[in-house]
Amino acid sequence: MQTLGIDASTQGIKALVYDTDTRTVVTTVAVNFGRDLPEFNSPDGFLPNADPLVRRADPRMWRAALDRVLAKLQAAVDTSRIAAVGGDGQQHGSVYLNDRWDASMDGDYFARAVSPIWMDSSTAAECRALDARFGAALPARTGSPAIERFTGPQIMKFAKDDPAAFAATTRIHLVSSFLCSLLAGEDAPVDIGDGAGMNLLNLATLDWDREICDFISPDLAAKLPRIARPGEKTTLKLAPYFAKFGLTPGIPVVPFTGDNPASLVGTGADRPGVAVVSLGTSDVFFAAMDRFRTDPDGCGHVFGNPSGGYLSLACIKNGSLAREKVRALVGCDYAFFDEGAFAEVGARAKDLRAFPYFESEITPLHPATGIEANFDWEKASAAEKVVSVIRGQVLNLFERTRWIGAFDVIRVTGGASRSKGLRETIADVFGARVETLDVPDSAALGGALLAARALA
Ligand code: XUL
């Protein structure tokens, strides 16, 4: 049997077909928002904004990209063999829909033209209000203190800034549940992996926390989708629209999760013991948790694990986009950036540390100011610049994840896991064996594996 996993990340969308009998990936196709959908004016997957704290995307871009990636898939494989669909979306992003919302692929149903995404840090005031009202109860109940990019504070800001549009909003979806709804042609539930990134999900009851929802707005709870319980049998089925791509209407669609929880499943790390470092637009460290505990420093998070229990996570905003900017600044190719620079610097790497603050950083909080180095950046060689930035990123990741525990094995995934220098720096800083995965698209694979479980 074959299943389909769809991964809607920050910069693009992928469709991966998995064969459950041979346990292999049949094919992966991808659409890049910037390159393939230039009409949405989002070179990096979001709308340019002069304010570095504001990061929003056009939700119609995600819908158009779903169409585009499925057309590509049909050209690559026999899509009629696909027996179930799963997937994931970048976490925290939210889509605001009005009473015309019918989960169709062409409806005019957006109550808000833009969707704040995980890179948005414009909700400091709302976070302060939530922390002042709930204090330590917020991380104890939802797994995190109030976090700028999380959906609850984002909704609170929207309700305050545009009360009329908020009143016209009848449904708020996450990127994941929005795309899943389109595939199913009906409102899809939110899963506990992605739902926990909202500051609204009570991880003890696995339901919306009414007190927190009501504090944000007395009208909020009615606008939220249902929560899917882990292990719940899905009733969602693929909508007739998707027959145009050769897919079979009526096959099961499983609720989508967040990209990190999907990656946890795709890397086979959904049981405690192994940590994963996902090197994408954001650098994310995550691991299945043996017991619920929160980050005493308030930077890390606890989400639901799609396989049951919890997952711990720390997310560094300045990941691959920052590495790309440093590579452009130094003016070198990948061979030098990923390997050559490390050979040149050798053991001196241990003394070098720089952090690339191109986006306002979230772990820990830091406004955007450029590169902060522990040496004279201007006088440094190209190799020293490259190595120090990689080391700075990995050291920050290490320091911000001590609360999760120590791990002997770290699995690396994501585009930048191709870099030997980055992998060796992770091994050195964490004192762990680093394993690279054969499948770079671990989130899409996780979606396909979750779909396969629904068939089992
Ligand atoms: C996790 C986070 C990012 C996004 C985009 O909390 O904000 O990793 O999921 O990948």
Residues whose N, C-alpha, C, O or C-beta is under 5 A from the ligand:
A	BS01	XUL	Q90 Q91 W118 D259 S282 V284 C315
